[in-house]
Amino acid sequence: MADDLGAAGLRFEREGVIGWCIIDRPAARNALTPAMYYGIKRAVRLVNTDPELSALIITGTGDVFAPGGDLGGRSEPGDSYPTDLRSEDILPFLTVRDSRAPVVSAVNGICQAGGLLIAMMSDIAVASDRAVFRVPELLRGIPDATYAAVLPAHVGLAMARDLLLSARRFDAAEAQRLGVISRVVPHDQLREAALQAAGEILQTAPEARMHVKRMLNERYGLIDYQTMTWSLENSPEPREGMRAFMEKRAPAWIPAEFANGGGRR
């Protein structure tokens, strides 16, 4: 049971010294439950503590990497995670960022919200040329503190404003050009390219690598979880945004002439 990540939507597989964390919840289009988020943290910890493992690759199934959290609040039988933690302590983003063992994301398809943060926080994100990206939090009324801190370090302030405030979709070529992810390969070469990336990182000295990662991570801003948590608990906007998403209509704050026919964005 050592490889059980405590989430029905995740699988952990071993390939030599490489661990694969596979997001596999097709019935919900790989939407991440709290147990899945925490399970990704468990996968990172596993490759950092198991002497037989040296690196982690995170990927999805079908045409979806990860679309972010399950807005319907659904879970799966067998899901298990510490329910006494704060919501931000369940999230895996900083654990992925700070991992001593290399973490590579193999982005096979739709990648947005929390899924995109996982890819951005990985040491290397290799994307299929079919992958598509989005930062949709503000469409749901969520003032995402991690994105506000992280995205400007990757793409600059002007482009971070563009991607966060417009919540527009962008393709793999633009994601690479902007610096959201670093490598794009033909879809059928993704697995091999991810393994190559992990192998390249493993050529470098672990202690020196960790010092360099620490220095790089200092470029990120402070993460204001206090404001984000207050808003999620007290503002009507996240509740309206999520209701509108589930009901496939435009949120009440959108002017009628821009409501796109009331459909889901």
ZIRA-V441375 format. One record per residue. N is the residue number from 0. RES is the residue in one small letter. NEAR is the number of other C-alpha atoms within 8 Angstrom. Layout:
n:N res:RES near:NEAR
n:N res:RES near:NEAR
This chain:
n:0 res:m near:3
n:1 res:a near:3
n:2 res:d near:7
n:3 res:d near:8
n:4 res:l near:12
n:5 res:g near:11
n:6 res:a near:13
n:7 res:a near:11
n:8 res:g near:11
n:9 res:l near:13
n:10 res:r near:12
n:11 res:f near:12
n:12 res:e near:9
n:13 res:r near:8
n:14 res:e near:7
n:15 res:g near:6
n:16 res:v near:9
n:17 res:i near:11
n:18 res:g near:15
n:19 res:w near:13
n:20 res:c near:14
n:21 res:i near:12
n:22 res:i near:14
n:23 res:d near:10
n:24 res:r near:11
n:25 res:p near:8
n:26 res:a near:5
n:27 res:a near:7
n:28 res:r near:9
n:29 res:n near:16
n:30 res:a near:11
n:31 res:l near:13
n:32 res:t near:11
n:33 res:p near:11
n:34 res:a near:13
n:35 res:m near:15
n:36 res:y near:12
n:37 res:y near:12
n:38 res:g near:13
n:39 res:i near:11
n:40 res:k near:12
n:41 res:r near:9
n:42 res:a near:12
n:43 res:v near:14
n:44 res:r near:9
n:45 res:l near:9
n:46 res:v near:14
n:47 res:n near:13
n:48 res:t near:6
n:49 res:d near:7
n:50 res:p near:7
n:51 res:e near:5
n:52 res:l near:11
n:53 res:s near:13
n:54 res:a near:15
n:55 res:l near:16
n:56 res:i near:15
n:57 res:i near:12
n:58 res:t near:13
n:59 res:g near:16
n:60 res:t near:12
n:61 res:g near:8
n:62 res:d near:8
n:63 res:v near:13
n:64 res:f near:16
n:65 res:a near:16
n:66 res:p near:16
n:67 res:g near:12
n:68 res:g near:10
n:69 res:d near:10
n:70 res:l near:7
n:71 res:g near:6
n:72 res:g near:6
n:73 res:r near:7
n:74 res:s near:8
n:75 res:e near:8
n:76 res:p near:5
n:77 res:g near:7
n:78 res:d near:11
n:79 res:s near:7
n:80 res:y near:9
n:81 res:p near:5
n:82 res:t near:4
n:83 res:d near:4
n:84 res:l near:7
n:85 res:r near:6
n:86 res:s near:6
n:87 res:e near:6
n:88 res:d near:7
n:89 res:i near:10
n:90 res:l near:11
n:91 res:p near:12
n:92 res:f near:9
n:93 res:l near:8
n:94 res:t near:9
n:95 res:v near:13
n:96 res:r near:10
n:97 res:d near:8
n:98 res:s near:11
n:99 res:r near:7
n:100 res:a near:11
n:101 res:p near:13
n:102 res:v near:15
n:103 res:v near:17
n:104 res:s near:15
n:105 res:a near:15
n:106 res:v near:16
n:107 res:n near:17
n:108 res:g near:14
n:109 res:i near:13
n:110 res:c near:16
n:111 res:q near:14
n:112 res:a near:13
n:113 res:g near:10
n:114 res:g near:12
n:115 res:l near:15
n:116 res:l near:11
n:117 res:i near:12
n:118 res:a near:13
n:119 res:m near:11
n:120 res:m near:10
n:121 res:s near:13
n:122 res:d near:9
n:123 res:i near:13
n:124 res:a near:14
n:125 res:v near:16
n:126 res:a near:17
n:127 res:s near:17
n:128 res:d near:11
n:129 res:r near:11
n:130 res:a near:13
n:131 res:v near:11
n:132 res:f near:13
n:133 res:r near:13
n:134 res:v near:12
n:135 res:p near:11
n:136 res:e near:12
n:137 res:l near:11
n:138 res:l near:9
n:139 res:r near:12
n:140 res:g near:12
n:141 res:i near:12
n:142 res:p near:9
n:143 res:d near:9
n:144 res:a near:11
n:145 res:t near:9
n:146 res:y near:8
n:147 res:a near:9
n:148 res:a near:12
n:149 res:v near:10
n:150 res:l near:11
n:151 res:p near:12
n:152 res:a near:11
n:153 res:h near:9
n:154 res:v near:11
n:155 res:g near:9
n:156 res:l near:8
n:157 res:a near:7
n:158 res:m near:9
n:159 res:a near:11
n:160 res:r near:9
n:161 res:d near:9
n:162 res:l near:11
n:163 res:l near:11
n:164 res:l near:7
n:165 res:s near:7
n:166 res:a near:13
n:167 res:r near:8
n:168 res:r near:8
n:169 res:f near:9
n:170 res:d near:11
n:171 res:a near:14
n:172 res:a near:8
n:173 res:e near:8
n:174 res:a near:12
n:175 res:q near:12
n:176 res:r near:7
n:177 res:l near:9
n:178 res:g near:9
n:179 res:v near:11
n:180 res:i near:13
n:181 res:s near:9
n:182 res:r near:9
n:183 res:v near:11
n:184 res:v near:11
n:185 res:p near:9
n:186 res:h near:9
n:187 res:d near:6
n:188 res:q near:9
n:189 res:l near:15
n:190 res:r near:8
n:191 res:e near:7
n:192 res:a near:10
n:193 res:a near:13
n:194 res:l near:9
n:195 res:q near:8
n:196 res:a near:10
n:197 res:a near:14
n:198 res:g near:8
n:199 res:e near:8
n:200 res:i near:8
n:201 res:l near:11
n:202 res:q near:6
n:203 res:t near:8
n:204 res:a near:7
n:205 res:p near:9
n:206 res:e near:6
n:207 res:a near:8
n:208 res:r near:9
n:209 res:m near:9
n:210 res:h near:8
n:211 res:v near:8
n:212 res:k near:9
n:213 res:r near:9
n:214 res:m near:8
n:215 res:l near:7
n:216 res:n near:8
n:217 res:e near:7
n:218 res:r near:7
n:219 res:y near:8
n:220 res:g near:8
n:221 res:l near:5
n:222 res:i near:8
n:223 res:d near:8
n:224 res:y near:9
n:225 res:q near:6
n:226 res:t near:9
n:227 res:m near:12
n:228 res:t near:8
n:229 res:w near:9
n:230 res:s near:11
n:231 res:l near:9
n:232 res:e near:6
n:233 res:n near:6
n:234 res:s near:9
n:235 res:p near:6
n:236 res:e near:9
n:237 res:p near:12
n:238 res:r near:9
n:239 res:e near:12
n:240 res:g near:12
n:241 res:m near:12
n:242 res:r near:8
n:243 res:a near:12
n:244 res:f near:12
n:245 res:m near:9
n:246 res:e near:6
n:247 res:k near:9
n:248 res:r near:10
n:249 res:a near:14
n:250 res:p near:9
n:251 res:a near:6
n:252 res:w near:4
n:253 res:i near:8
n:254 res:p near:7
n:255 res:a near:5
n:256 res:e near:5
n:257 res:f near:6
n:258 res:a near:10
n:259 res:n near:7
n:260 res:g near:5
n:261 res:g near:8
n:262 res:g near:9
n:263 res:r near:8
n:264 res:r near:4
